[in-house]
């Protein structure tokens, strides 16, 4: 699971580097554009994985205050340092404008709850996803006991209803709201709860002995096939079909993500995992949170101060160069801030004393 985090973070990075149009991003890389646009939904993988891992590792009866304490130590130290870099690059060196209220909400990671922050994604722009994650963390200890007592079929129905609701909200926002309000609604933490829930549901189901008849390679092929169809829908089937795929992309990617996660967990349990247990991939995955926090600041700095336009055939080399710069900064942030801060914080917090496990429904 640690290694998979790196691939999701790299997908987000390629999307931001390449942009949403041929003239956007840092530099245009024809080799991967427009397929790289689906990389924005790499954040969906993180939301699903959060639900899965928190449930998979949760000990029934564990103290809520311990969970909350550790989440604060896990999220905020690296975030504060990366936010300083982002504020310097986006607002000090760049021309973006903001205000004190928007900056404070971004530092506290509550910016997605307010529709009129400046700009739409204030502070370090990528941290809107952390604002979403905070809602997950707040609700998880309060709900996990009740969810575990539900039958698997009931959990599955609840998850399906949530994903259908996500699709419905997207349709309504597109149809009835202006661009600004629709943008805010589709980044509101409540909208992403079904993606977190599907991770929780599959973790509970696997613990109960249910299995997904899928190998990781097949799950990857499904994701690649969907990427091609999603990207080319307008060319192949027209604007109506392309619009329907756009409104369903979040639920669909959530399903594909959890299938990949479940397939990898089953593969590892069967002793078949090889690639994802490579040490270098595990290290990249361990620093993926730091990489996610710094990569867009690096992209923005290059947009501001490196105005060259590499030949289309060379752009992929530049992409990898920017990735290496971002990864180096990420490793420093992980090694000297995130990791030691988490250890320091954990030692000073409440200790966990799990109570006896509660029997779960079949």
N, C-alpha and C positions, 0 to 999 in steps of 0.2 A: 504494500500500500504506500509506503514511503516513496518508492521509486515512481509510482504512478503520479504522484503530486508534481514531480518535475515536468512530466509531459504535458500536464494541464497548464502549468505556469508558462511553459514554452509556447503553447498554443496561443495563450493570451498575448504574450510578447510579440509573436509574429503578426498577430492581428494589429496591434498598436503600431508596429514598425511599418507595416504595409498600408495601413489605413483602410478606409471604406470605399475609396475611389482611386483611380489611377493617378490622381494628383495629390492624394492625401498621404498621411503617415510621414515617415522620415524619408525613405526612398522607395520607389516602386520596384518590386521584385516580380516580374512577369511569370517566373517559373512557378510561383505558388499563388499568385493572385488570379482570380478572386476567391479561390478555395480557402485562403487564409482568413476570410471574413468570419467563418464559423468559429474561429479561435476565440471570439468574444464570449462564446458560450462555454469556454473552459471554466468559467466561474461556476457554472452549473455543476460540473464535476466536483468542485470543492464543496459546494453545498450538500450534494448527495453523500460525498465521502465523510463529511463532518457527522451527518446523522448516522452513517454506518459505523464509523470508528468509535464515536462516543457510546453507542449502544453495545458494540462488540466488547469494549473494554470495561463497561460499567459493572460495578459490583453492587448487587441489590443491597439496599440499606446503607450505602455510603453516604456520609454526611454532606448535605447540600453546601454548607459553608466552605468545606474543603474544595469542592468542585468550583465554586465561584472564585475563591481565592486563587486557585491555580490558573483559571482562565485569564484573570487579570494579569498575572505574571507572565503568561504565555503570549498575550496579545500586545499589551501597551508599551513595554520598553522599546522594542524594535520599531514599533509604530511611531513613537515620539521622535526618535532619531531620524527616521526616514522622512517624517513630516517636515523636520527642519530643512532637509535637503530640498524637498519639493517646494516649500514656501520660498526658498531662495531662488530656485530655478524658474518657477512659474510666475512668481509675483515680484521678486527682486530684480532678476535679470530680464524676465520677459515682460510682456505687455498685458497679461491677464489682470483683471481687477476683481477685488473681493472686499469684504468688510469684516469687522471684528466678530460679529455674531456668527457669520459663516465659518470663519477660521476656528472659533471656539467649538462649534458643533462638530467640525471635522476632527478636531483633536480629541474630543470626547467620544467620537464615533457614533453620533446620533444624527448626522446630517441628512440622512435619507428620510427622516420623519418630517422634515420641513420643506414645503414646496417652493419657497422663494429665497433659498440660499443663493449666493453669488460666487462663482458661476454655478451651473447646475450640479457640478461635482466639485465642491470646494476643497481647499487644502491639497492634500495628496489625492488626486482624482481617483486612483484605484481603490482607495479605502472605503468607497461606498459599499463594497462587498463585506467589509468588516462590520459596518453598521448593520448589515443584514445578519451576519453571524452572531452579533451580540443578542439579537432576539432569540436565536436558536439556543444560545447558551443560557439565557434567562429562563426559557421555558423547559429545557430538557430535564433538570432534576425534579421539576414539579409534575411532569407528565409521564416520565418513563415508567413509573410503577403502574399506572393505569393502562398504558399501552401494552405492557408485558402481560397484563391480566386478560387482555382481549384475545379472542380466538384469531388464528391466522387469517381465516376467511374474512372476518370483520375488519382486521387491519388492512387487508388487501382492498376491500371495498372502500374504506375510508381514504386510502391513498389514491385510488382511482378517482374518487369524487373530488379530491383536492386538486389533482392534475387537470381534471375537466374544468374545475373552477378557475384554474390559472389560465387556461385557454379562453374561457368565457370573459374573464377580466381583460385579457389582451384584445379580444374582439370589440368589446364595449369601449375600451379606451381609444382604440383606433377610430371607431365610428363616431363617438360623441364628444371627444375631448380635443382641444387644440394640441399642437405638437409639444409645447412646454409641459402641460398638465399630463399628457399621456406618457411623456418621458419620466415624470416624477412617479406616476402610479406604477409603471413597470419596473421601477427600482425600489419600490417600497418594500420593507422587510416582510410584511404580512403576505405579499404576493408569492414569496419564495418558500413559504413554509411547506408546501407539498413536496418540493424537491428535497428538503431535509427529511420529511416524513418517509419518503420512499427508501432512503438510506436506513432509517430506523427499522422500517418494516422488513426489509430484506435481512438485516442483521438478526432480528428476532427469529425470522423464518429459518435461516441457516442454523442458528443455535438449536432449533427444534428438530433439525434433521431433514428439512426440505432441501432440495437441490435444484440447481438450474442446469438443464441439459445442454451446456455450452462450454466450449473451451475458449481460453483467452484469444487465440488466433482468430476464431470465428467471430468473437465479439468485436475485435479490431476491424475485421472485414466489414461487419455491419456498419460500424461508425464511418469507415471510409466510403462505403457505398452511399450512405445517407448524405455525407458531405457533398458528394458529386451531384446527387439528385437535388439537394437543397440549393446548391449554388447555381445549377443550370436549369432550374424549374421554369424560369421566365423564358428562356430560349426554347426549351423543349415543349412546354405545355401552356404557355401564356401567362398573363398577369394574374388572372383569377387564381390559378393553382399556386403560383408563386406567393401570392398573398396568404393563401390558406396555410402554406408551409411556414410562412413567417409567423403566423399567429400560433402555430402548434410547435415551433422549434424548441421552446423551453421544456414543455412536458416530454417531447420525444427525446431530446438529448438527456434528460434526467433518466428516462427508462434505459437508454443505451449505456449511460454511465454506470448505473447500478448493475446491469447485466455484466459489464466488464469487471466491475469490482467483485461481484459474486463469483464469476468464473476464475478470477485470479486467486481468490481465497480458497476455493475448492482445489485449484491446481496446486497451491502451496501445501494444503493439508494432505494431498495425495503424494507429496514429495516430488512433483514434476516441475516445480518452479526453478528456472535457471537464470534467464536473462535479468529478471527484476530483482534478483538477489545479488547482482554484481555490486561490489563495494562502491564503485564510482557513481553508479546510479542512486544508491542509497544516500550517498553524501550530497548529490545534487538534489534529491528529494528532501533531505533534511534542511537544506538551505533554501528551499523553494519559497517559503513564506517571505524571507528576506529579499529574495530575487523579485518576487511579486511587488514588494513595497518600493524597490528602487528603480525598476526597469523603465517606468514611464518618465521618471525624472531624467534619466540618461537620454532617452529618446528626445525629450524636450530640449535638453542642452544642445544636442547635436543639431536639431532643427534651427536653433537660434544662432549657433556659432560655426557651423560647418555647412556652407552653402553650396558645396560641390554637388554635381549630379553624375553619379557613376553611370557608365554604360549599362544597359539592361542586363547584359551577360555577366557583369561584374557585381551587380547589386547583391546577389546572394552572399558574396564574400564579405561585403560591408555589413550585411545582416549578422553574419557569424562574428564579425569583429565587435559589433555593438553588443551582441550577446555575451562575448567574453568579458567586455568591460563591465557590463551589468552583473555578471556572475562573480567577478572579482570583488566588486563592492558588496554583493550579497554575502559572499563568504566572510568578509571582514565584519559585516553587520551581525551575521549569525555567530561567528566565533568569538567576538569580543563584546557583543551587546546582548543578543537574544539568549544565547545559551547560559552565560554566567548570571545574567539577570534573573532568568527562570530558576536557576539553582538557589540563588540568594533569596529570592522571594518565597520559594517553597519552604525553605528552612525556617522562615519566620512566621509561617502561617499555622492554622489549626491542623491537627493530625487526624487522619482518617481511622475510624473504628467501625468497620462494616458490621451491620447486624445480620442475623441469620437470613438466608435467602428465602424469598417468597415463592411458592409454587406457581408456575405460569401455566396458562391455558394451552391446550394442544391445538 
